[in-house]
Amino acid sequence: MWLRLQGLSNPTASETDNKSMTGNLLIDSLISLAAIALMVGLAWVVFRAPPGPVTQDAAAERLAFDEPDFRPQHWLIDREGRAVMAEGAGGDIALVSRLGLDLVTRRFPAGAMRVFEEDGALVVRPSDPGSRRLVIEADGAAEWARKINPAGAK
């Protein structure tokens, strides 16, 4: 009795009978389904468009932010906009690629990058197991693969 006066006890079934939005289960269910459909539709409208391609301008801006001391001299731009690779003045290589909705950068000292040429494309195989293999299809990709990794080892 004392708990009931303090409001700490569970309500009885008769106290919760009419605690729905409209009092009608069918209308309540339709309102809930409409709210879910509205949320799914809004998410589709906001997130349906894939992110734009990685361009040289976007890569240069990201590199200026992430690696302010890196000065790109030569660029290799993927035809489909998946990634951009830049060679710095000291031989360092910077790789800018898309990860989700954002751009990420990786910087490799000269000679530390593992690449090979496959069907005219440059394939980047990172040494850390958490990174994904990246294929850059661009004019001059085979020359870049030979320049970066003269042995051409896979």
C-alpha positions in Angstrom: 0.0 0.0 0.0 2.8 2.4 0.9 4.6 1.7 -2.4 1.4 2.4 -4.4 1.0 5.8 -2.7 4.6 6.6 -3.6 4.1 5.6 -7.2 6.8 3.0 -7.2 4.7 0.0 -7.9 3.7 -1.4 -11.4 0.3 -0.2 -12.6 -2.4 -2.7 -12.8 -3.9 -3.8 -16.1 -7.0 -1.6 -15.7 -4.7 1.5 -15.3 -3.0 0.8 -18.7 -5.9 -0.2 -20.9 -6.3 3.1 -22.7 -2.7 4.3 -22.8 -2.4 4.2 -26.6 -2.2 7.1 -29.0 -5.8 6.9 -30.3 -7.3 4.0 -28.4 -7.6 2.0 -31.6 -4.9 -0.6 -32.3 -5.3 -0.6 -36.0 -4.9 3.2 -36.3 -2.0 3.2 -33.9 -0.3 0.6 -36.0 -0.9 2.6 -39.2 0.5 5.7 -37.6 3.6 3.8 -36.5 4.1 2.3 -40.0 3.7 5.8 -41.6 6.4 7.2 -39.2 8.8 4.3 -40.0 8.2 4.9 -43.8 8.8 8.6 -43.4 12.2 7.9 -41.6 13.2 5.4 -44.2 12.3 7.7 -47.0 14.2 10.6 -45.4 17.3 8.5 -45.0 17.0 7.4 -48.6 16.8 11.0 -49.8 19.7 12.1 -47.7 22.1 9.2 -48.2 21.2 7.8 -51.6 23.7 9.9 -53.7 27.1 8.3 -53.7 30.0 10.6 -52.9 31.7 12.4 -55.7 34.9 11.3 -57.3 38.3 12.1 -55.9 39.6 14.9 -58.0 43.1 16.5 -58.1 41.7 19.7 -56.5 40.0 17.7 -53.7 43.2 15.7 -53.2 45.4 18.8 -53.1 43.1 20.4 -50.5 43.1 17.2 -48.3 46.8 16.8 -48.6 47.4 20.5 -47.6 45.3 19.8 -44.5 46.6 16.4 -43.5 50.2 16.7 -44.8 51.1 20.4 -44.8 54.8 19.7 -45.5 54.1 17.6 -48.6 54.5 19.4 -51.9 53.1 17.4 -54.8 55.0 17.5 -58.1 53.4 14.8 -60.2 49.8 13.4 -60.1 48.2 10.1 -61.1 44.4 10.4 -61.1 42.1 7.4 -61.4 39.7 7.5 -64.3 36.7 6.5 -62.1 37.7 8.9 -59.3 38.5 6.2 -56.7 41.9 7.6 -55.8 44.6 10.1 -56.6 48.3 9.5 -56.1 50.9 12.3 -55.9 54.7 12.2 -55.9 56.4 14.8 -53.7 59.6 16.6 -54.3 61.6 14.2 -52.1 60.2 11.1 -53.7 57.5 10.5 -51.1 54.2 9.2 -52.4 50.9 10.4 -51.0 47.7 8.5 -51.7 44.3 10.1 -51.3 41.3 7.8 -51.6 37.6 7.7 -50.5 36.6 5.9 -47.4 32.9 6.1 -46.8 31.8 9.7 -47.3 35.3 11.2 -46.5 38.7 11.3 -48.1 41.7 9.7 -46.4 45.4 10.1 -47.0 48.3 7.8 -46.7 51.9 9.0 -47.0 54.7 6.6 -47.9 58.4 7.4 -47.8 60.3 6.8 -51.1 60.7 3.1 -51.7 58.3 2.0 -48.9 55.2 1.5 -51.1 54.2 -1.9 -52.4 52.7 -1.6 -55.9 52.6 -3.6 -59.1 51.1 -3.3 -62.5 48.1 -5.4 -63.5 46.4 -5.0 -66.9 47.6 -1.5 -67.3 46.5 -0.4 -63.8 48.5 0.4 -60.7 47.6 -1.8 -57.8 48.5 -0.7 -54.3 49.0 -3.5 -51.8 49.3 -2.0 -48.3 51.5 -3.8 -45.8 49.0 -3.5 -43.0 46.3 -6.1 -43.0 43.5 -3.6 -42.1 43.9 -1.7 -45.4 42.3 -2.7 -48.6 43.9 -3.2 -52.0 43.4 -0.2 -54.2 43.4 -0.2 -58.0 44.2 3.0 -59.9 43.3 2.9 -63.6 44.9 5.8 -65.3 47.0 6.8 -68.2 50.6 6.3 -67.2 49.8 3.8 -64.4 52.2 1.2 -65.7 55.1 3.8 -65.7 54.3 4.8 -62.1 54.3 1.1 -61.1 57.8 0.7 -62.6 59.0 4.0 -61.1 57.8 3.2 -57.6 58.6 -0.5 -57.5 61.3 -1.2 -60.1 61.4 -4.9 -59.4 57.6 -5.2 -60.0 57.2 -7.7 -57.2 53.7 -8.7 -56.3 
